[in-house]
Amino acid sequence: MGSNMAENHPVGFQWVMEARLRGTPVIHVDPRFTRTSASATMHVPIRAGSDIAFLGGLVNYILEHDRWFHEYVVAYTNAATIVNEEFRDTEDLGGLFSGWDATRHAYDESAWRYEIVGAPAHARQLATAARAEATGALGGRTPHANVGRDETLQHPRCVFQLLKRHFRRYTPDMVERVTGVPAARFLEVAELLCGNSGRDRTSAIVYSVGWTQHSTGVQIIRAAAIVQLLLGNIGRPGGGILALRGHASIQGSTDIPTLYDMLPGYMPMPHAEDVTMERYLARHEAACGGWSDLPAYLVSTLKAYYGDAATSENEYCFGHLPRIDRDFSTYRSMLGMLEGEVRGFFLLGENPAVGSANGRLQRAAMANLEWLVVRDLFLIESATFWKDSPEVSRGELRTASIGTEVFFLPAAAHTEKSGSFTNTQRLLQWHHAAIEPTGDCRSDLWFSYHLGRIIREKLASSTEPRDRPIQALSWSYPTEGRNADPSADAVLREVSGWSREHDLPPLTPRQKKGGSEGRALSGFSELRDDGSTTCGCWIYSGAYAGEVNQPARRRPGQEQTAVAPEWGWAWPANRRLLYNRASADPSGRPWSERKRYVWWDERSGRWTGLDAPDFTATKPPGYQPPQDARGDAALPGDAPFIMQGDGRGWLFAPSGLFDAPLPPHYEPHESPFDNALYEQRANPARITYEVPLNPYNTDRERYPYVTTTVRLTEHHTTGAMSRTVGVLSELQPEFFCEVSPRLAAERDLEQGGWADIITARGVIRARVQVTERMRPIRVNGRDVEQVALPYHWGYRGLTRGDAANDAFPIVLDPNVHIQEVKAATCDIRRARG
């Protein structure tokens, strides 16, 4: 477990405790001893930022001791697939992979591709056409049958052999040297994990932002996926990798994205070169697997956006979609504010003045705007930075010189609005409004709808070409209540989708009232690319199947099976366990009776079991696709990973990642250590910003300690909803730092006294918590101390304090642009005055 689950996800942790009471080992790997550690079988302290070395050690242990699940790995992963002869590993290039271009600061992935058999020389170039997040590309448009494989796993360039070579140096001694975890303790963890995996047993890995908020965050999760694939723990009950979310609907905000480079359902946003839909599909449509239906997903989404205006003659208004030609992530936007490129900004449920890395830069950026709209439950720090920020208090900024016009619009709480939450396990659950919002408070749905309505009314008579996409929008929803709130139920029905085929029954009164057309879809398999289906998000298709709000279902558990398919609704198609075809062996039989989940029923000619099969229900286990097959028909009957172009779990990623096809250990951008494994110290593709307000700690002697942000049960994220509550403010009344007794003695720190945490970004002050929960860790032959900083405080509320994120620089993972705030360096001194 790479998550402080008891502290930060206590409701979900009850099920871990249920398992623990039944004898399940619970291992907590974390720099701090926390409530999770106290409830676990074993706590494993680790140096922040060294997770890949630990996970790589597990991969090496599994392979070297022959603990991998042979039949599962050969059949269900790309272990047997052969990589082309141009590929070179970190072992050959001092920590880099083939294709690194230092000038562009990026990789050319073409050398990572699979070997193509019986295809012309240009096939590899064809294979680079698509990015993996859109296609699960086995090389995009190259059928899997043309890829070289060695089922004996002996070919020197097959993925299995590359994996063994890549992780060979991740020995228990190396794990100890890099992570600080003693070799004996590491071996204990490895044996526990291997002993609880196989035909009759499965193990789960749980993580949250402790793994993601690194400059190697995506590769940490990739390393965990490799461990679970080798042990046969993916697609099987009790297995998998659980990504815990810090909000009720963070999963939903990525599914129907608040991300600049994604369309709903993880379709890629068009780039500048995608001048036509045909060009876009040529780059992203796959020949095999679930992404081969990208045209149907895209056209149905465009119909939801533009309704009758979207026709085949105008490529369903594809040209109206915005294009991206560079990084438009939140941190790049903040730098754009400083540079005068971004003049206005909307903040909906975000508080960058406290919650984003390098808070000083965030506040300076907002002070350079012309206007800022803040929608929140309370006057958060990002709404009042112009009068009470640390920079104003210190005289660095003057309120009179800040020209930002701030519009604060109070938001409705979740109890005051209807809608759905999509939680960690992809489960949509409906909440009904209990009361009307008070005063000027309004729901996010109200704000978005009425803002759009007013803009469209103002542009109705415009003849400017740039206004046509807004004029063409399908923007009509029934409203209800005294505030004319759009019907969240009607929005869900549009997101789920409907069909306009002529042989469908007439509209019901409810449909007519909602202003929608056609019959509600039962799932994404009904989507078409001819304009006859409308669907706001293809993975949510079926959430309104049978004209029923499926997420609103609450059938008691005692009235259904343990899978509970009638409690809420899970995407896609109410499948509770993704890739569950892997819960059966290649012939379709359960790996064991104890772990039976879905299986092939020869008599009925269908997949059946405890869950909806995440597989074509009538495809036999022995099915072999013909040479010219496409889409799902191109995947054999023993290929569980249906969204991948080859139907297999990827131990090696031939495309789609910006930094590595296999996870290497790199040091954090700020680290007291060199890389003990490679000459390349940090992730070469990490995103850095060399600007005056974002200095980095470069002097290791000046900043000798590791620091990391942490969360507390009593406060929620940046504290806006908890520092305003009296009892919670009493329970955790002040910003503090956790240090070990040894560090306290070394820096003359007193329990309950004050300390200054010093970085190149400035100084923050915190109460001192001297605790055995933090201990020095021996790394690379010397002890290193770690300083833990809860990030819930700011300069507003009943309890106030410095923002922990002010201590951290902006340095990002290159794949998802997430900040590295779980591992940096600092100094700490006794505060004077």
ABEGO torsion letter per residue (X at the ends): XABBAAAABAAAAAAAAAAAAAGBBBBBBBABBBAAAAABABBBBBBBGAAAAAAAAAAAAAAAAGABBAAAAAAABAAABBBBAABBBAAAAGGBBBGBBAAAGBBBAAAABBBBBGBBAAAAAAAAABBAAAAGBAGGABBAAABBBBAAGABAABAAAAAAAAAAABBAAAAAAAAGBBAAAAAAAAAAAAAABEAABBBBBBBBAAAABBAAAAAAAAAAAAAAAAAGABGBBGBEBBBBBABAAAAAAAABBABAABBBGGBBBBBAABABAAAAAAAABBABEAAAAAAAAAAAAAAAAAEAABBAAAGGGAAABBBBABBABAAAAAAAAAAGABABBBBBGBBAAAABBGAAAAAAAAAABABBBBBBABBBAAAAAAAABAAAAAGABBAAABABBBBBBBBBBAAABBEBBBBAAGBBBBBBBABBBBEABBBAAAAAAAAAAAAAAAAAABABAAAAAAAABBBBBBBBEAAGBBBAAAAAAAAAEBBABAABBBBBAAAAAAGBBEBBBAEAAABBAAGABBBABAAABGAABGGBBAAABBBBAAABBAAGAABEBBOBGGBABBGAAAABBAAGBBABAAABABBBBAAAGBBBEABBBBBBAABBAABBBBAABBEAAABBAABABAABAAGBBBABBABGBAABABBBBBBBABBABBBAABABABBAABBBBBBAABBBBABAAABABBBBBBBBAABBEAGAAAAABAAAAAABABBBBBBBAAAAAAAGBBBGBBBBBBBAAEBBBBBBBBBAABBBBBBGGBBBBBBBBBAABBABEABBBBBAAAABBBBBBAAAGBBBAABBBBBBBBBBX
